[in-house]
Amino acid sequence: MKRNLRNFLLATLVVVAAPLVSLPALAQGMPMMPMGHHSERLAEKLKLTPDQRAQWDALMQKSKAQFEAMRKTRHEMHEAMKAEFAKPEPDLAALAAKGDAARERGMAAHRELRDGWLRLYATMSPEQKGVVKHAILHHMKKMHHMRERMMHMRHHHGHHDGEHGGWGHDERDGSKHDGTTQSKD
């Protein structure tokens, strides 16, 4: 019975908290959205024309602004969840509506930015497109290896559902994550 309730609560939280996970994931689906020092190295390899460089710089600024907006939205959703779950009866429908609205705003911003990168790509020479292709394939390979390592680590260390007392409990001291203590019967 306790396990079913715990699983139900966890599933509910996953549905409500989806914007916390899905918003950062939007950035990953953008073609050619390099960040940090990688972006400058890629720009150099591409040997952009002055017009392309102007587009590149504008898209990089827009990318950074969108990333910050996603961080702010994630923080706001986190705060809304904390406030709602502090209530005796959280309004899950209100949280779901906030999450849906955030996801819709994020998707619209994602499409706008993605379309900008695709317009820039359309202006590129075959050589530049080859550099882009190589960069994307390299990134995909790195992501695949990282996922493989994470899966191996999870399997190797035994971190799967229920092994460490389940959601909301700390078996070491019998405390729950809300600060109360539960007996270890």
C-alpha positions as CSV (number, residue, x, y, z in Angstrom):
1,M,0.0,0.0,0.0
2,K,2.8,2.5,1.0
3,R,4.7,1.6,-2.2
4,N,1.6,2.2,-4.4
5,L,1.0,5.6,-2.8
6,R,4.7,6.5,-3.1
7,N,4.6,5.5,-6.8
8,F,1.5,7.5,-7.4
9,L,3.0,10.6,-5.7
10,L,6.2,10.2,-7.6
11,A,4.3,9.8,-10.9
12,T,2.3,12.9,-10.1
13,L,5.4,14.9,-9.4
14,V,7.0,13.8,-12.6
15,V,4.0,14.9,-14.6
16,V,3.9,18.3,-12.8
17,A,7.6,18.8,-12.8
18,A,8.1,17.9,-16.5
19,P,8.8,21.6,-17.4
20,L,11.8,21.5,-15.0
21,V,13.3,18.7,-17.2
22,S,11.9,19.5,-20.6
23,L,12.9,23.2,-20.8
24,P,16.6,22.7,-20.7
25,A,16.2,19.7,-23.0
26,L,14.8,22.1,-25.7
27,A,18.2,23.7,-26.2
28,Q,19.7,20.3,-26.9
29,G,17.4,19.8,-29.9
30,M,18.6,23.0,-31.6
31,P,20.8,22.4,-34.6
32,M,24.1,24.2,-34.4
33,M,23.5,25.8,-31.0
34,P,27.1,25.8,-29.7
35,M,27.7,27.4,-26.4
36,G,30.8,28.6,-24.6
37,H,34.3,28.4,-26.1
38,H,33.1,25.7,-28.6
39,S,31.0,28.3,-30.4
40,E,34.0,30.5,-31.1
41,R,36.1,27.6,-32.3
42,L,33.3,26.5,-34.6
43,A,32.8,30.0,-35.9
44,E,36.5,30.1,-36.8
45,K,36.4,26.8,-38.5
46,L,33.4,27.9,-40.6
47,K,35.3,31.0,-41.9
48,L,32.0,32.9,-41.9
49,T,31.4,35.8,-44.3
50,P,30.7,39.2,-42.7
51,D,27.0,38.7,-43.2
52,Q,27.1,35.2,-41.8
53,R,29.1,36.4,-38.8
54,A,26.5,39.1,-38.1
55,Q,23.8,36.4,-38.2
56,W,25.9,34.1,-36.0
57,D,26.5,36.8,-33.4
58,A,22.8,37.7,-33.3
59,L,21.8,34.1,-32.9
60,M,24.4,33.5,-30.2
61,Q,23.0,36.5,-28.2
62,K,19.5,35.2,-28.7
63,S,20.6,31.7,-27.6
64,K,22.2,33.1,-24.4
65,A,19.0,35.1,-23.7
66,Q,16.8,32.0,-24.2
67,F,19.0,29.9,-22.0
68,E,18.7,32.5,-19.2
69,A,15.0,32.7,-19.7
70,M,14.8,28.9,-19.4
71,R,16.8,29.0,-16.2
72,K,14.5,31.7,-14.8
73,T,11.4,29.7,-15.7
74,R,12.9,26.6,-14.2
75,H,13.5,28.5,-11.0
76,E,10.0,30.0,-11.0
77,M,8.5,26.5,-11.5
78,H,10.6,25.2,-8.6
79,E,9.4,27.9,-6.4
80,A,5.8,27.4,-7.4
81,M,6.1,23.7,-6.6
82,K,7.6,24.4,-3.2
83,A,4.8,26.9,-2.4
84,E,2.1,24.5,-3.6
85,F,3.5,21.5,-1.8
86,A,3.7,23.5,1.4
87,K,-0.1,23.6,1.4
88,P,-2.1,20.9,3.0
89,E,-3.8,20.2,-0.4
90,P,-1.6,21.2,-3.3
91,D,-3.4,22.4,-6.4
92,L,-1.8,20.1,-9.0
93,A,-4.0,21.4,-11.7
94,A,-2.6,24.9,-11.2
95,L,0.9,23.6,-11.3
96,A,0.1,21.6,-14.4
97,A,-1.3,24.8,-16.1
98,K,1.9,26.7,-15.2
99,G,4.0,23.9,-16.5
100,D,2.0,23.8,-19.8
101,A,2.3,27.5,-20.3
102,A,6.1,27.4,-19.6
103,R,6.5,24.5,-22.0
104,E,4.5,26.3,-24.7
105,R,6.6,29.5,-24.3
106,G,9.7,27.5,-24.4
107,M,8.7,25.6,-27.6
108,A,7.8,28.9,-29.4
109,A,11.2,30.4,-28.4
110,H,12.9,27.1,-29.5
111,R,11.3,27.1,-32.9
112,E,12.2,30.8,-33.5
113,L,15.8,30.2,-32.6
114,R,16.0,26.9,-34.5
115,D,14.6,28.6,-37.6
116,G,17.2,31.3,-37.3
117,W,20.0,28.7,-37.2
118,L,18.5,26.9,-40.2
119,R,18.3,30.2,-42.1
120,L,22.0,30.8,-41.4
121,Y,22.8,27.2,-42.4
122,A,21.0,27.8,-45.7
123,T,23.5,30.6,-46.6
124,M,26.5,28.4,-46.1
125,S,28.8,26.9,-48.7
126,P,29.1,23.1,-49.2
127,E,32.4,23.3,-47.3
128,Q,30.8,25.2,-44.4
129,K,27.9,22.7,-44.3
130,G,30.5,19.9,-44.1
131,V,32.1,21.5,-41.0
132,V,28.6,21.8,-39.5
133,K,27.8,18.2,-40.2
134,H,31.1,17.1,-38.7
135,A,30.5,19.2,-35.6
136,I,27.0,17.8,-35.1
137,L,28.1,14.2,-35.6
138,H,31.0,14.7,-33.1
139,H,28.5,16.2,-30.6
140,M,26.1,13.3,-31.1
141,K,28.9,10.8,-30.6
142,K,30.0,12.5,-27.3
143,M,26.4,12.5,-26.1
144,H,26.0,8.8,-26.9
145,H,29.2,8.0,-25.0
146,M,28.1,10.1,-22.0
147,R,24.7,8.3,-21.9
148,E,26.5,5.0,-22.1
149,R,28.7,5.9,-19.2
150,M,25.8,7.1,-17.1
151,M,23.8,3.9,-17.8
152,H,26.9,1.8,-16.9
153,M,27.4,3.8,-13.7
154,R,23.7,3.4,-12.7
155,H,23.8,-0.3,-13.4
156,H,27.2,-0.8,-11.8
157,H,26.3,1.1,-8.6
158,G,22.9,-0.4,-8.3
159,H,20.9,2.9,-8.3
160,H,17.5,1.8,-9.4
161,D,14.0,2.2,-8.0
162,G,13.5,1.1,-4.4
163,E,17.0,0.0,-3.6
164,H,17.8,2.8,-1.2
165,G,14.4,3.0,0.7
166,G,12.5,4.6,-2.1
167,W,11.3,8.1,-2.6
168,G,11.0,10.4,0.4
169,H,12.9,8.3,3.0
170,D,16.5,8.1,4.2
171,E,17.0,4.6,5.5
172,R,20.2,5.6,7.4
173,D,18.5,7.7,10.0
174,G,14.8,6.9,9.4
175,S,14.0,10.5,8.5
176,K,11.8,11.6,5.7
177,H,12.8,14.5,3.4
178,D,10.2,16.7,5.1
179,G,12.3,16.6,8.3
180,T,10.0,14.2,10.3
181,T,11.2,10.9,11.6
182,Q,9.7,7.6,10.9
183,S,10.4,4.3,12.7
184,K,12.5,1.7,11.0
185,D,10.1,-1.2,11.7
